[in-house]
Amino acid sequence: MSAVNDDTVTSEARSGLRRQVGLRWRSRDPLLPALPSDLPPGCGAPLRVTGAGGAVLAAGSCAHWEGEPAALDLTWGAARRFELTAWVAGPGGPAVTRVLDSLLEQWREHLVGLPDPAAADTAAVVTWPSRDVDGAACLLRRGFAPLAVIAARITGTDPSQPATPGLGGAAVPAGVRIRRAGTADIDTLVRCGLEVVRFDAHFGGVQERPSTAEALRREFTAMLALPRPWIWLAERDGEAVGMLAAEQPEQAGWIAPRARSAPVSYLLLMGVRAGERARGIGAALSARLNEEVLAAGVPLTLLHYAQVNPLSAPFWSQQGYRPLWTCWEARPPGCIR
Ligand SMILES: CC(C)(COP(=O)(O)OP(=O)(O)OC[C@H]1O[C@@H](n2cnc3c(N)ncnc32)[C@H](O)[C@@H]1OP(=O)(O)O)[C@@H](O)C(=O)NCCC(=O)NCCS
């Protein structure tokens, strides 16, 4: 097995590799795309692993991303990100682990060769299928932490997929009213959104930026401009105690390539005020979205949660979501071993 430092992977080898990755994904998780999206052009760093007879065992692409100061994306992670898309061939097992390890070593060498690989607020990011478990130990050994999960919930409208069990229409707790938000609620939504960001910031991925409040305001304003915005407030005595904001398929196209079924909806943000948690408000908000998603015939809903947020994983599991992708990060990239 060796690293190849040129760009001579033929299109035939590339499509063979892509097919092999797709085959393993299908055997691991029916919700993954049938084939990986094409490798993005990236920065051009040659990331390839070859085996006997020159067979291409893995290829990768490294994208360099820098957030605009005002962008909401900046709140969800580091200001500068190096994102690896990794295609690793093979049915699974130790061979896959070894090949991924070799690809990560090449990527590490590329990243430490960049100016200031230890700069603050930078991250190396690998998004790997959660059920493709042969990657996990290798990523951990290399110094990556599983910071976030992209979780999926099947709506049950796609005849090729079994419906998700779990809570259907959770009852709204006594004294609480759930209503669709309108433009007059923008200040409340920004305040609730900031509370969620501040809570999630405990777990090392999300961080409040000077621009976060304004970015949330822009995001919610755009969502509220739709005819029936997928944003709801939970209120007690007229006061907001929780909120949920989700993107409809027209806005969620950016994440649809992560899943087999399309279109998808995306749950952007949800939170319940601290003193009101564990009373069923979160479940009722989530059920409200489920009803809307079902009525719209959208087969899948995706969301991100912080892996180590102790409230998130059990809650979303109860609402019928399960891990699809795990977002592994080394911050800064110089931490990769
Ligand atoms: C995650 C979050 C939105 C859940 O909202 P919530 O209103 O607390 O959720 P629920 O009350 O419906 O469910 C939470 C728990 O309370 C339990 N519960 C629900 N109704 C209950 C009741 N009447 N009495 C006692 N427990 C109850 C649920 O079974 C659930 O238990 P579990 O965590 O052991 O599975 C909320 O905890 C929150 O805002 N967290 C901070 C922000 C955050 O983490 N956001 C990121 C989400 S990705």
The ligand as an ORCA input file, in Angstrom:
! r2SCAN-3c Opt
* xyz 0 1
  C     -33.258     19.069     24.130
  C     -34.509     19.836     24.590
  C     -34.970     20.707     23.447
  C     -35.610     18.856     24.965
  O     -36.774     19.586     25.345
  P     -37.630     19.130     26.637
  O     -38.834     19.972     26.686
  O     -36.767     19.099     27.838
  O     -37.999     17.661     26.172
  P     -39.099     16.713     26.800
  O     -39.574     17.211     28.095
  O     -40.117     16.457     25.756
  O     -38.231     15.413     26.994
  C     -37.070     15.467     27.797
  C     -37.114     14.398     28.838
  O     -38.137     14.661     29.762
  C     -38.947     13.513     29.897
  N     -40.311     13.984     30.137
  C     -41.185     14.406     29.218
  N     -42.337     14.744     29.809
  C     -42.158     14.538     31.120
  C     -42.943     14.719     32.256
  N     -44.210     15.165     32.156
  N     -42.411     14.442     33.468
  C     -41.151     13.991     33.575
  N     -40.355     13.804     32.523
  C     -40.853     14.070     31.334
  C     -38.820     12.819     28.565
  O     -39.149     11.439     28.664
  C     -37.391     13.040     28.282
  O     -36.632     12.118     29.001
  P     -35.243     11.580     28.493
  O     -34.361     12.803     28.246
  O     -34.776     10.721     29.589
  O     -35.525     10.885     27.234
  C     -34.221     20.694     25.837
  O     -33.672     19.881     26.821
  C     -33.309     21.861     25.605
  O     -33.768     22.919     25.264
  N     -32.008     21.686     25.840
  C     -31.086     22.775     25.760
  C     -30.914     23.225     24.368
  C     -30.376     22.117     23.539
  O     -29.772     21.176     24.023
  N     -30.579     22.259     22.264
  C     -29.942     21.409     21.337
  C     -30.898     20.394     20.882
  S     -30.017     19.587     19.541
*
